[in-house]
Amino acid sequence: MEIYENENDQVEAVKRFFAENGKALAVGVILGVGALIGWRYWNSHQVDLHAPLLLPIKMRLPQ
């Protein structure tokens, strides 16, 4: 870990980091959010698809 002489050096290091890695970070965040949205959609779709099939089973179970 680098030790910075002053705050300006630290700010420059952060700027340099984002200049070098900004695109990869943005792509990673977009892919991650897209994967989460897709996963939630797929799960919701599967529940909606199979819910009518479970209704007769639920009606036969004791309350």
mmJSON file of the N, C-alpha and C atoms, coordinates in Angstrom:
{"data_MODEL":{"atom_site":{
"group_PDB":["ATOM","ATOM","ATOM","ATOM","ATOM","ATOM","ATOM","ATOM","ATOM","ATOM","ATOM","ATOM","ATOM","ATOM","ATOM","ATOM","ATOM","ATOM","ATOM","ATOM","ATOM","ATOM","ATOM","ATOM","ATOM","ATOM","ATOM","ATOM","ATOM","ATOM","ATOM","ATOM","ATOM","ATOM","ATOM","ATOM","ATOM","ATOM","ATOM","ATOM","ATOM","ATOM","ATOM","ATOM","ATOM","ATOM","ATOM","ATOM","ATOM","ATOM","ATOM","ATOM","ATOM","ATOM","ATOM","ATOM","ATOM","ATOM","ATOM","ATOM","ATOM","ATOM","ATOM","ATOM","ATOM","ATOM","ATOM","ATOM","ATOM","ATOM","ATOM","ATOM","ATOM","ATOM","ATOM","ATOM","ATOM","ATOM","ATOM","ATOM","ATOM","ATOM","ATOM","ATOM","ATOM","ATOM","ATOM","ATOM","ATOM","ATOM","ATOM","ATOM","ATOM","ATOM","ATOM","ATOM","ATOM","ATOM","ATOM","ATOM","ATOM","ATOM","ATOM","ATOM","ATOM","ATOM","ATOM","ATOM","ATOM","ATOM","ATOM","ATOM","ATOM","ATOM","ATOM","ATOM","ATOM","ATOM","ATOM","ATOM","ATOM","ATOM","ATOM","ATOM","ATOM","ATOM","ATOM","ATOM","ATOM","ATOM","ATOM","ATOM","ATOM","ATOM","ATOM","ATOM","ATOM","ATOM","ATOM","ATOM","ATOM","ATOM","ATOM","ATOM","ATOM","ATOM","ATOM","ATOM","ATOM","ATOM","ATOM","ATOM","ATOM","ATOM","ATOM","ATOM","ATOM","ATOM","ATOM","ATOM","ATOM","ATOM","ATOM","ATOM","ATOM","ATOM","ATOM","ATOM","ATOM","ATOM","ATOM","ATOM","ATOM","ATOM","ATOM","ATOM","ATOM","ATOM","ATOM","ATOM","ATOM","ATOM","ATOM","ATOM","ATOM","ATOM","ATOM","ATOM","ATOM"],
"id":[1,2,3,4,5,6,7,8,9,10,11,12,13,14,15,16,17,18,19,20,21,22,23,24,25,26,27,28,29,30,31,32,33,34,35,36,37,38,39,40,41,42,43,44,45,46,47,48,49,50,51,52,53,54,55,56,57,58,59,60,61,62,63,64,65,66,67,68,69,70,71,72,73,74,75,76,77,78,79,80,81,82,83,84,85,86,87,88,89,90,91,92,93,94,95,96,97,98,99,100,101,102,103,104,105,106,107,108,109,110,111,112,113,114,115,116,117,118,119,120,121,122,123,124,125,126,127,128,129,130,131,132,133,134,135,136,137,138,139,140,141,142,143,144,145,146,147,148,149,150,151,152,153,154,155,156,157,158,159,160,161,162,163,164,165,166,167,168,169,170,171,172,173,174,175,176,177,178,179,180,181,182,183,184,185,186,187,188,189],
"type_symbol":["N","C","C","N","C","C","N","C","C","N","C","C","N","C","C","N","C","C","N","C","C","N","C","C","N","C","C","N","C","C","N","C","C","N","C","C","N","C","C","N","C","C","N","C","C","N","C","C","N","C","C","N","C","C","N","C","C","N","C","C","N","C","C","N","C","C","N","C","C","N","C","C","N","C","C","N","C","C","N","C","C","N","C","C","N","C","C","N","C","C","N","C","C","N","C","C","N","C","C","N","C","C","N","C","C","N","C","C","N","C","C","N","C","C","N","C","C","N","C","C","N","C","C","N","C","C","N","C","C","N","C","C","N","C","C","N","C","C","N","C","C","N","C","C","N","C","C","N","C","C","N","C","C","N","C","C","N","C","C","N","C","C","N","C","C","N","C","C","N","C","C","N","C","C","N","C","C","N","C","C","N","C","C","N","C","C","N","C","C"],
"label_atom_id":["N","CA","C","N","CA","C","N","CA","C","N","CA","C","N","CA","C","N","CA","C","N","CA","C","N","CA","C","N","CA","C","N","CA","C","N","CA","C","N","CA","C","N","CA","C","N","CA","C","N","CA","C","N","CA","C","N","CA","C","N","CA","C","N","CA","C","N","CA","C","N","CA","C","N","CA","C","N","CA","C","N","CA","C","N","CA","C","N","CA","C","N","CA","C","N","CA","C","N","CA","C","N","CA","C","N","CA","C","N","CA","C","N","CA","C","N","CA","C","N","CA","C","N","CA","C","N","CA","C","N","CA","C","N","CA","C","N","CA","C","N","CA","C","N","CA","C","N","CA","C","N","CA","C","N","CA","C","N","CA","C","N","CA","C","N","CA","C","N","CA","C","N","CA","C","N","CA","C","N","CA","C","N","CA","C","N","CA","C","N","CA","C","N","CA","C","N","CA","C","N","CA","C","N","CA","C","N","CA","C","N","CA","C","N","CA","C","N","CA","C"],
"label_alt_id":[null,null,null,null,null,null,null,null,null,null,null,null,null,null,null,null,null,null,null,null,null,null,null,null,null,null,null,null,null,null,null,null,null,null,null,null,null,null,null,null,null,null,null,null,null,null,null,null,null,null,null,null,null,null,null,null,null,null,null,null,null,null,null,null,null,null,null,null,null,null,null,null,null,null,null,null,null,null,null,null,null,null,null,null,null,null,null,null,null,null,null,null,null,null,null,null,null,null,null,null,null,null,null,null,null,null,null,null,null,null,null,null,null,null,null,null,null,null,null,null,null,null,null,null,null,null,null,null,null,null,null,null,null,null,null,null,null,null,null,null,null,null,null,null,null,null,null,null,null,null,null,null,null,null,null,null,null,null,null,null,null,null,null,null,null,null,null,null,null,null,null,null,null,null,null,null,null,null,null,null,null,null,null,null,null,null,null,null,null],
"label_comp_id":["MET","MET","MET","GLU","GLU","GLU","ILE","ILE","ILE","TYR","TYR","TYR","GLU","GLU","GLU","ASN","ASN","ASN","GLU","GLU","GLU","ASN","ASN","ASN","ASP","ASP","ASP","GLN","GLN","GLN","VAL","VAL","VAL","GLU","GLU","GLU","ALA","ALA","ALA","VAL","VAL","VAL","LYS","LYS","LYS","ARG","ARG","ARG","PHE","PHE","PHE","PHE","PHE","PHE","ALA","ALA","ALA","GLU","GLU","GLU","ASN","ASN","ASN","GLY","GLY","GLY","LYS","LYS","LYS","ALA","ALA","ALA","LEU","LEU","LEU","ALA","ALA","ALA","VAL","VAL","VAL","GLY","GLY","GLY","VAL","VAL","VAL","ILE","ILE","ILE","LEU","LEU","LEU","GLY","GLY","GLY","VAL","VAL","VAL","GLY","GLY","GLY","ALA","ALA","ALA","LEU","LEU","LEU","ILE","ILE","ILE","GLY","GLY","GLY","TRP","TRP","TRP","ARG","ARG","ARG","TYR","TYR","TYR","TRP","TRP","TRP","ASN","ASN","ASN","SER","SER","SER","HIS","HIS","HIS","GLN","GLN","GLN","VAL","VAL","VAL","ASP","ASP","ASP","LEU","LEU","LEU","HIS","HIS","HIS","ALA","ALA","ALA","PRO","PRO","PRO","LEU","LEU","LEU","LEU","LEU","LEU","LEU","LEU","LEU","PRO","PRO","PRO","ILE","ILE","ILE","LYS","LYS","LYS","MET","MET","MET","ARG","ARG","ARG","LEU","LEU","LEU","PRO","PRO","PRO","GLN","GLN","GLN"],
"label_asym_id":["A","A","A","A","A","A","A","A","A","A","A","A","A","A","A","A","A","A","A","A","A","A","A","A","A","A","A","A","A","A","A","A","A","A","A","A","A","A","A","A","A","A","A","A","A","A","A","A","A","A","A","A","A","A","A","A","A","A","A","A","A","A","A","A","A","A","A","A","A","A","A","A","A","A","A","A","A","A","A","A","A","A","A","A","A","A","A","A","A","A","A","A","A","A","A","A","A","A","A","A","A","A","A","A","A","A","A","A","A","A","A","A","A","A","A","A","A","A","A","A","A","A","A","A","A","A","A","A","A","A","A","A","A","A","A","A","A","A","A","A","A","A","A","A","A","A","A","A","A","A","A","A","A","A","A","A","A","A","A","A","A","A","A","A","A","A","A","A","A","A","A","A","A","A","A","A","A","A","A","A","A","A","A","A","A","A","A","A","A"],
"label_entity_id":["1","1","1","1","1","1","1","1","1","1","1","1","1","1","1","1","1","1","1","1","1","1","1","1","1","1","1","1","1","1","1","1","1","1","1","1","1","1","1","1","1","1","1","1","1","1","1","1","1","1","1","1","1","1","1","1","1","1","1","1","1","1","1","1","1","1","1","1","1","1","1","1","1","1","1","1","1","1","1","1","1","1","1","1","1","1","1","1","1","1","1","1","1","1","1","1","1","1","1","1","1","1","1","1","1","1","1","1","1","1","1","1","1","1","1","1","1","1","1","1","1","1","1","1","1","1","1","1","1","1","1","1","1","1","1","1","1","1","1","1","1","1","1","1","1","1","1","1","1","1","1","1","1","1","1","1","1","1","1","1","1","1","1","1","1","1","1","1","1","1","1","1","1","1","1","1","1","1","1","1","1","1","1","1","1","1","1","1","1"],
"label_seq_id":[1,1,1,2,2,2,3,3,3,4,4,4,5,5,5,6,6,6,7,7,7,8,8,8,9,9,9,10,10,10,11,11,11,12,12,12,13,13,13,14,14,14,15,15,15,16,16,16,17,17,17,18,18,18,19,19,19,20,20,20,21,21,21,22,22,22,23,23,23,24,24,24,25,25,25,26,26,26,27,27,27,28,28,28,29,29,29,30,30,30,31,31,31,32,32,32,33,33,33,34,34,34,35,35,35,36,36,36,37,37,37,38,38,38,39,39,39,40,40,40,41,41,41,42,42,42,43,43,43,44,44,44,45,45,45,46,46,46,47,47,47,48,48,48,49,49,49,50,50,50,51,51,51,52,52,52,53,53,53,54,54,54,55,55,55,56,56,56,57,57,57,58,58,58,59,59,59,60,60,60,61,61,61,62,62,62,63,63,63],
"pdbx_PDB_ins_code":[null,null,null,null,null,null,null,null,null,null,null,null,null,null,null,null,null,null,null,null,null,null,null,null,null,null,null,null,null,null,null,null,null,null,null,null,null,null,null,null,null,null,null,null,null,null,null,null,null,null,null,null,null,null,null,null,null,null,null,null,null,null,null,null,null,null,null,null,null,null,null,null,null,null,null,null,null,null,null,null,null,null,null,null,null,null,null,null,null,null,null,null,null,null,null,null,null,null,null,null,null,null,null,null,null,null,null,null,null,null,null,null,null,null,null,null,null,null,null,null,null,null,null,null,null,null,null,null,null,null,null,null,null,null,null,null,null,null,null,null,null,null,null,null,null,null,null,null,null,null,null,null,null,null,null,null,null,null,null,null,null,null,null,null,null,null,null,null,null,null,null,null,null,null,null,null,null,null,null,null,null,null,null,null,null,null,null,null,null],
"Cartn_x":[0.846,0.0,0.889,0.538,1.337,0.996,2.002,1.797,1.98,0.988,1.001,1.523,2.261,2.836,1.747,0.758,-0.322,-1.603,-2.643,-3.954,-3.986,-3.243,-3.218,-2.658,-1.639,-1.089,-2.133,-2.884,-3.919,-5.027,-5.432,-6.459,-5.965,-4.729,-4.166,-4.117,-3.816,-3.789,-5.184,-6.19,-7.575,-7.978,-7.646,-7.957,-7.262,-6.025,-5.264,-5.891,-6.319,-6.961,-8.214,-9.069,-10.305,-10.042,-8.997,-8.654,-8.217,-7.498,-7.012,-8.081,-8.962,-9.892,-11.367,-11.66,-13.04,-13.956,-13.496,-14.339,-14.628,-13.629,-13.825,-14.779,-14.663,-15.579,-17.01,-17.186,-18.526,-19.137,-18.35,-18.848,-19.209,-18.39,-18.672,-19.946,-20.15,-21.368,-22.591,-22.51,-23.641,-23.961,-22.944,-23.183,-23.767,-23.268,-23.784,-25.239,-25.582,-26.972,-27.863,-27.384,-28.162,-28.39,-27.379,-27.52,-28.53,-28.49,-29.452,-30.88,-31.067,-32.402,-32.891,-32.015,-32.391,-32.74,-31.974,-32.234,-33.583,-33.876,-35.164,-36.319,-36.146,-37.196,-37.443,-36.376,-36.514,-37.219,-36.834,-37.49,-38.973,-39.29,-40.686,-41.465,-40.861,-41.501,-41.779,-40.825,-41.003,-42.107,-42.179,-43.235,-44.595,-44.698,-45.968,-46.373,-45.409,-45.677,-46.171,-45.607,-45.919,-46.951,-47.323,-48.289,-49.633,-50.186,-51.472,-51.387,-50.235,-50.076,-50.079,-49.692,-49.62,-50.936,-51.856,-53.111,-53.901,-54.083,-54.815,-54.13,-52.83,-52.094,-52.308,-52.245,-52.43,-53.838,-54.825,-56.213,-56.449,-55.663,-55.83,-55.097,-54.177,-53.41,-54.266,-54.091,-54.845,-54.371,-55.281,-54.964,-54.478],
"Cartn_y":[-1.171,0.0,1.23,2.144,3.364,4.334,5.067,6.148,7.443,8.309,9.528,10.692,11.552,12.73,13.721,13.878,14.815,14.337,15.108,14.723,14.756,15.658,15.758,14.488,13.902,12.65,11.533,11.516,10.495,10.7,11.934,12.234,11.83,12.112,11.731,10.217,9.507,8.044,7.486,8.07,7.628,7.93,9.111,9.465,8.511,8.192,7.281,5.886,5.439,4.134,4.067,5.098,5.084,5.277,5.991,6.137,4.795,4.005,2.706,1.619,1.683,0.583,0.962,2.18,2.651,1.86,1.56,0.817,-0.587,-1.245,-2.607,-2.601,-1.613,-1.51,-1.277,-0.393,-0.107,-1.347,-2.057,-3.282,-4.315,-4.461,-5.414,-5.084,-3.812,-3.397,-3.634,-3.279,-3.478,-4.959,-5.791,-7.233,-7.799,-7.35,-7.828,-7.45,-6.204,-5.761,-6.503,-6.667,-7.411,-8.849,-9.471,-10.856,-10.95,-10.015,-10.028,-9.818,-8.881,-8.634,-9.858,-10.454,-11.656,-12.808,-12.976,-14.054,-13.854,-12.646,-12.372,-12.576,-12.145,-12.336,-13.818,-14.586,-16.021,-16.728,-16.405,-17.009,-16.647,-15.395,-14.964,-15.684,-15.829,-16.533,-17.987,-18.634,-20.031,-20.184,-19.268,-19.325,-19.13,-18.141,-17.899,-19.087,-19.742,-20.875,-22.083,-22.313,-23.521,-23.317,-22.098,-21.845,-22.524,-22.481,-23.164,-24.676,-25.248,-26.687,-27.059,-26.125,-26.405,-26.165,-25.445,-25.115,-26.351,-27.366,-28.552,-29.26,-29.26,-29.902,-29.12,-27.801,-26.967,-27.105,-27.291,-27.398,-28.707,-29.731,-31.021,-31.104,-30.2,-30.237,-29.76,-30.362,-29.894,-28.502,-27.726,-26.344,-26.284],
"Cartn_z":[0.0,0.0,0.0,-0.892,-0.99,0.136,0.537,1.496,0.719,0.765,-0.03,0.796,0.124,0.779,1.176,0.292,0.59,-0.085,0.117,-0.403,-1.931,-2.537,-3.998,-4.629,-4.012,-4.534,-4.475,-3.402,-3.248,-4.286,-4.51,-5.513,-6.892,-7.198,-8.495,-8.662,-7.592,-7.655,-7.923,-7.302,-7.532,-8.968,-9.464,-10.853,-11.823,-11.541,-12.402,-12.381,-11.195,-11.084,-11.946,-11.842,-12.623,-14.112,-14.466,-15.877,-16.462,-15.675,-16.142,-16.061,-15.077,-14.81,-14.91,-15.283,-15.285,-16.199,-17.416,-18.36,-17.85,-17.325,-16.815,-15.622,-14.755,-13.618,-14.09,-15.067,-15.581,-16.226,-17.024,-17.661,-16.601,-15.589,-14.52,-13.766,-13.475,-12.766,-13.643,-14.923,-15.836,-15.981,-16.14,-16.246,-14.954,-13.825,-12.547,-12.334,-12.619,-12.471,-13.461,-14.694,-15.689,-15.27,-14.698,-14.237,-13.094,-12.164,-11.057,-11.548,-12.463,-13.012,-13.768,-14.568,-15.307,-14.391,-13.342,-12.384,-11.711,-11.272,-10.619,-11.586,-12.838,-13.839,-14.064,-14.215,-14.472,-13.309,-12.092,-10.929,-10.882,-11.137,-11.145,-12.238,-13.388,-14.5,-14.131,-13.498,-13.113,-12.065,-11.113,-10.098,-10.76,-11.638,-12.328,-13.191,-13.784,-14.658,-13.874,-12.693,-11.931,-10.823,-10.522,-9.447,-9.695,-10.905,-11.115,-10.894,-11.108,-10.912,-9.432,-8.568,-7.134,-6.411,-7.024,-6.361,-5.931,-6.782,-6.319,-5.147,-5.123,-4.033,-2.739,-2.808,-1.618,-1.054,-1.92,-1.454,-0.699,-0.99,-0.327,1.002,1.252,2.496,3.659,4.829,6.0,6.41,6.87,7.261,8.673],
"occupancy":[1.0,1.0,1.0,1.0,1.0,1.0,1.0,1.0,1.0,1.0,1.0,1.0,1.0,1.0,1.0,1.0,1.0,1.0,1.0,1.0,1.0,1.0,1.0,1.0,1.0,1.0,1.0,1.0,1.0,1.0,1.0,1.0,1.0,1.0,1.0,1.0,1.0,1.0,1.0,1.0,1.0,1.0,1.0,1.0,1.0,1.0,1.0,1.0,1.0,1.0,1.0,1.0,1.0,1.0,1.0,1.0,1.0,1.0,1.0,1.0,1.0,1.0,1.0,1.0,1.0,1.0,1.0,1.0,1.0,1.0,1.0,1.0,1.0,1.0,1.0,1.0,1.0,1.0,1.0,1.0,1.0,1.0,1.0,1.0,1.0,1.0,1.0,1.0,1.0,1.0,1.0,1.0,1.0,1.0,1.0,1.0,1.0,1.0,1.0,1.0,1.0,1.0,1.0,1.0,1.0,1.0,1.0,1.0,1.0,1.0,1.0,1.0,1.0,1.0,1.0,1.0,1.0,1.0,1.0,1.0,1.0,1.0,1.0,1.0,1.0,1.0,1.0,1.0,1.0,1.0,1.0,1.0,1.0,1.0,1.0,1.0,1.0,1.0,1.0,1.0,1.0,1.0,1.0,1.0,1.0,1.0,1.0,1.0,1.0,1.0,1.0,1.0,1.0,1.0,1.0,1.0,1.0,1.0,1.0,1.0,1.0,1.0,1.0,1.0,1.0,1.0,1.0,1.0,1.0,1.0,1.0,1.0,1.0,1.0,1.0,1.0,1.0,1.0,1.0,1.0,1.0,1.0,1.0,1.0,1.0,1.0,1.0,1.0,1.0],
"B_iso_or_equiv":[0.0,0.0,0.0,0.0,0.0,0.0,0.0,0.0,0.0,0.0,0.0,0.0,0.0,0.0,0.0,0.0,0.0,0.0,0.0,0.0,0.0,0.0,0.0,0.0,0.0,0.0,0.0,0.0,0.0,0.0,0.0,0.0,0.0,0.0,0.0,0.0,0.0,0.0,0.0,0.0,0.0,0.0,0.0,0.0,0.0,0.0,0.0,0.0,0.0,0.0,0.0,0.0,0.0,0.0,0.0,0.0,0.0,0.0,0.0,0.0,0.0,0.0,0.0,0.0,0.0,0.0,0.0,0.0,0.0,0.0,0.0,0.0,0.0,0.0,0.0,0.0,0.0,0.0,0.0,0.0,0.0,0.0,0.0,0.0,0.0,0.0,0.0,0.0,0.0,0.0,0.0,0.0,0.0,0.0,0.0,0.0,0.0,0.0,0.0,0.0,0.0,0.0,0.0,0.0,0.0,0.0,0.0,0.0,0.0,0.0,0.0,0.0,0.0,0.0,0.0,0.0,0.0,0.0,0.0,0.0,0.0,0.0,0.0,0.0,0.0,0.0,0.0,0.0,0.0,0.0,0.0,0.0,0.0,0.0,0.0,0.0,0.0,0.0,0.0,0.0,0.0,0.0,0.0,0.0,0.0,0.0,0.0,0.0,0.0,0.0,0.0,0.0,0.0,0.0,0.0,0.0,0.0,0.0,0.0,0.0,0.0,0.0,0.0,0.0,0.0,0.0,0.0,0.0,0.0,0.0,0.0,0.0,0.0,0.0,0.0,0.0,0.0,0.0,0.0,0.0,0.0,0.0,0.0,0.0,0.0,0.0,0.0,0.0,0.0],
"pdbx_formal_charge":[null,null,null,null,null,null,null,null,null,null,null,null,null,null,null,null,null,null,null,null,null,null,null,null,null,null,null,null,null,null,null,null,null,null,null,null,null,null,null,null,null,null,null,null,null,null,null,null,null,null,null,null,null,null,null,null,null,null,null,null,null,null,null,null,null,null,null,null,null,null,null,null,null,null,null,null,null,null,null,null,null,null,null,null,null,null,null,null,null,null,null,null,null,null,null,null,null,null,null,null,null,null,null,null,null,null,null,null,null,null,null,null,null,null,null,null,null,null,null,null,null,null,null,null,null,null,null,null,null,null,null,null,null,null,null,null,null,null,null,null,null,null,null,null,null,null,null,null,null,null,null,null,null,null,null,null,null,null,null,null,null,null,null,null,null,null,null,null,null,null,null,null,null,null,null,null,null,null,null,null,null,null,null,null,null,null,null,null,null],
"auth_seq_id":[1,1,1,2,2,2,3,3,3,4,4,4,5,5,5,6,6,6,7,7,7,8,8,8,9,9,9,10,10,10,11,11,11,12,12,12,13,13,13,14,14,14,15,15,15,16,16,16,17,17,17,18,18,18,19,19,19,20,20,20,21,21,21,22,22,22,23,23,23,24,24,24,25,25,25,26,26,26,27,27,27,28,28,28,29,29,29,30,30,30,31,31,31,32,32,32,33,33,33,34,34,34,35,35,35,36,36,36,37,37,37,38,38,38,39,39,39,40,40,40,41,41,41,42,42,42,43,43,43,44,44,44,45,45,45,46,46,46,47,47,47,48,48,48,49,49,49,50,50,50,51,51,51,52,52,52,53,53,53,54,54,54,55,55,55,56,56,56,57,57,57,58,58,58,59,59,59,60,60,60,61,61,61,62,62,62,63,63,63],
"auth_comp_id":["MET","MET","MET","GLU","GLU","GLU","ILE","ILE","ILE","TYR","TYR","TYR","GLU","GLU","GLU","ASN","ASN","ASN","GLU","GLU","GLU","ASN","ASN","ASN","ASP","ASP","ASP","GLN","GLN","GLN","VAL","VAL","VAL","GLU","GLU","GLU","ALA","ALA","ALA","VAL","VAL","VAL","LYS","LYS","LYS","ARG","ARG","ARG","PHE","PHE","PHE","PHE","PHE","PHE","ALA","ALA","ALA","GLU","GLU","GLU","ASN","ASN","ASN","GLY","GLY","GLY","LYS","LYS","LYS","ALA","ALA","ALA","LEU","LEU","LEU","ALA","ALA","ALA","VAL","VAL","VAL","GLY","GLY","GLY","VAL","VAL","VAL","ILE","ILE","ILE","LEU","LEU","LEU","GLY","GLY","GLY","VAL","VAL","VAL","GLY","GLY","GLY","ALA","ALA","ALA","LEU","LEU","LEU","ILE","ILE","ILE","GLY","GLY","GLY","TRP","TRP","TRP","ARG","ARG","ARG","TYR","TYR","TYR","TRP","TRP","TRP","ASN","ASN","ASN","SER","SER","SER","HIS","HIS","HIS","GLN","GLN","GLN","VAL","VAL","VAL","ASP","ASP","ASP","LEU","LEU","LEU","HIS","HIS","HIS","ALA","ALA","ALA","PRO","PRO","PRO","LEU","LEU","LEU","LEU","LEU","LEU","LEU","LEU","LEU","PRO","PRO","PRO","ILE","ILE","ILE","LYS","LYS","LYS","MET","MET","MET","ARG","ARG","ARG","LEU","LEU","LEU","PRO","PRO","PRO","GLN","GLN","GLN"],
"auth_asym_id":["A","A","A","A","A","A","A","A","A","A","A","A","A","A","A","A","A","A","A","A","A","A","A","A","A","A","A","A","A","A","A","A","A","A","A","A","A","A","A","A","A","A","A","A","A","A","A","A","A","A","A","A","A","A","A","A","A","A","A","A","A","A","A","A","A","A","A","A","A","A","A","A","A","A","A","A","A","A","A","A","A","A","A","A","A","A","A","A","A","A","A","A","A","A","A","A","A","A","A","A","A","A","A","A","A","A","A","A","A","A","A","A","A","A","A","A","A","A","A","A","A","A","A","A","A","A","A","A","A","A","A","A","A","A","A","A","A","A","A","A","A","A","A","A","A","A","A","A","A","A","A","A","A","A","A","A","A","A","A","A","A","A","A","A","A","A","A","A","A","A","A","A","A","A","A","A","A","A","A","A","A","A","A","A","A","A","A","A","A"],
"auth_atom_id":["N","CA","C","N","CA","C","N","CA","C","N","CA","C","N","CA","C","N","CA","C","N","CA","C","N","CA","C","N","CA","C","N","CA","C","N","CA","C","N","CA","C","N","CA","C","N","CA","C","N","CA","C","N","CA","C","N","CA","C","N","CA","C","N","CA","C","N","CA","C","N","CA","C","N","CA","C","N","CA","C","N","CA","C","N","CA","C","N","CA","C","N","CA","C","N","CA","C","N","CA","C","N","CA","C","N","CA","C","N","CA","C","N","CA","C","N","CA","C","N","CA","C","N","CA","C","N","CA","C","N","CA","C","N","CA","C","N","CA","C","N","CA","C","N","CA","C","N","CA","C","N","CA","C","N","CA","C","N","CA","C","N","CA","C","N","CA","C","N","CA","C","N","CA","C","N","CA","C","N","CA","C","N","CA","C","N","CA","C","N","CA","C","N","CA","C","N","CA","C","N","CA","C","N","CA","C","N","CA","C","N","CA","C","N","CA","C","N","CA","C"],
"pdbx_PDB_model_num":[1,1,1,1,1,1,1,1,1,1,1,1,1,1,1,1,1,1,1,1,1,1,1,1,1,1,1,1,1,1,1,1,1,1,1,1,1,1,1,1,1,1,1,1,1,1,1,1,1,1,1,1,1,1,1,1,1,1,1,1,1,1,1,1,1,1,1,1,1,1,1,1,1,1,1,1,1,1,1,1,1,1,1,1,1,1,1,1,1,1,1,1,1,1,1,1,1,1,1,1,1,1,1,1,1,1,1,1,1,1,1,1,1,1,1,1,1,1,1,1,1,1,1,1,1,1,1,1,1,1,1,1,1,1,1,1,1,1,1,1,1,1,1,1,1,1,1,1,1,1,1,1,1,1,1,1,1,1,1,1,1,1,1,1,1,1,1,1,1,1,1,1,1,1,1,1,1,1,1,1,1,1,1,1,1,1,1,1,1]
}}}
